[in-house]
């Protein structure tokens, strides 16, 4: 496979991208975010118009990837809260 990477930005021109993708024989592999907004973009902006030509890329290790992100997110929040407590202490 020789992929061609395209961007949906600027968003107001994504209709041109959809028309082009519909006109070529190639399948479309969506490399998007794994949150509700990212899945919504795939379903509402691509899958809806490209139907069977569109697929969402889901890595084999997605569970491990998400678990790692949750740990990183928790660590960042914990550090921010600790820093906030330190900065609000009255001596």
URWO-V297469 format. One record per residue. N is the residue number from 1. SS is DSSP state (hx for helix, st for strand, lp for the rest). PSI is psi as a letter, one per 40 degrees, with the letter a starting at -180 (none if undefined). Layout:
n->N ss->SS psi->PSI
n->N ss->SS psi->PSI
//
This chain:
n->1 ss->lp psi->h
n->2 ss->lp psi->g
n->3 ss->lp psi->i
n->4 ss->lp psi->h
n->5 ss->lp psi->h
n->6 ss->lp psi->i
n->7 ss->lp psi->i
n->8 ss->lp psi->e
n->9 ss->lp psi->i
n->10 ss->lp psi->i
n->11 ss->hx psi->d
n->12 ss->hx psi->e
n->13 ss->hx psi->e
n->14 ss->hx psi->d
n->15 ss->hx psi->d
n->16 ss->hx psi->d
n->17 ss->hx psi->d
n->18 ss->hx psi->d
n->19 ss->hx psi->d
n->20 ss->hx psi->d
n->21 ss->hx psi->d
n->22 ss->hx psi->d
n->23 ss->hx psi->e
n->24 ss->lp psi->i
n->25 ss->lp psi->e
n->26 ss->lp psi->i
n->27 ss->lp psi->i
n->28 ss->st psi->h
n->29 ss->st psi->h
n->30 ss->st psi->h
n->31 ss->lp psi->g
n->32 ss->lp psi->a
n->33 ss->lp psi->i
n->34 ss->lp psi->f
n->35 ss->lp psi->i
n->36 ss->hx psi->d
n->37 ss->hx psi->d
n->38 ss->hx psi->d
n->39 ss->hx psi->d
n->40 ss->hx psi->d
n->41 ss->hx psi->d
n->42 ss->hx psi->d
n->43 ss->hx psi->d
n->44 ss->hx psi->d
n->45 ss->hx psi->e
n->46 ss->hx psi->c
n->47 ss->hx psi->d
n->48 ss->hx psi->d
n->49 ss->hx psi->d
n->50 ss->hx psi->e
n->51 ss->hx psi->b
n->52 ss->hx psi->e
n->53 ss->hx psi->e
n->54 ss->st psi->h
n->55 ss->st psi->i
n->56 ss->st psi->h
n->57 ss->lp psi->h
n->58 ss->lp psi->h
n->59 ss->lp psi->i
n->60 ss->lp psi->d
n->61 ss->lp psi->f
n->62 ss->hx psi->d
n->63 ss->hx psi->d
n->64 ss->hx psi->d
n->65 ss->hx psi->d
n->66 ss->hx psi->d
n->67 ss->hx psi->d
n->68 ss->hx psi->d
n->69 ss->hx psi->d
n->70 ss->hx psi->d
n->71 ss->hx psi->d
n->72 ss->hx psi->d
n->73 ss->hx psi->d
n->74 ss->hx psi->d
n->75 ss->hx psi->d
n->76 ss->hx psi->d
n->77 ss->hx psi->d
n->78 ss->hx psi->d
n->79 ss->hx psi->d
n->80 ss->hx psi->d
n->81 ss->hx psi->d
n->82 ss->hx psi->d
n->83 ss->hx psi->d
n->84 ss->hx psi->d
n->85 ss->hx psi->d
n->86 ss->hx psi->d
n->87 ss->hx psi->e
n->88 ss->hx psi->e
n->89 ss->lp psi->h
n->90 ss->lp psi->h
n->91 ss->lp psi->none
//
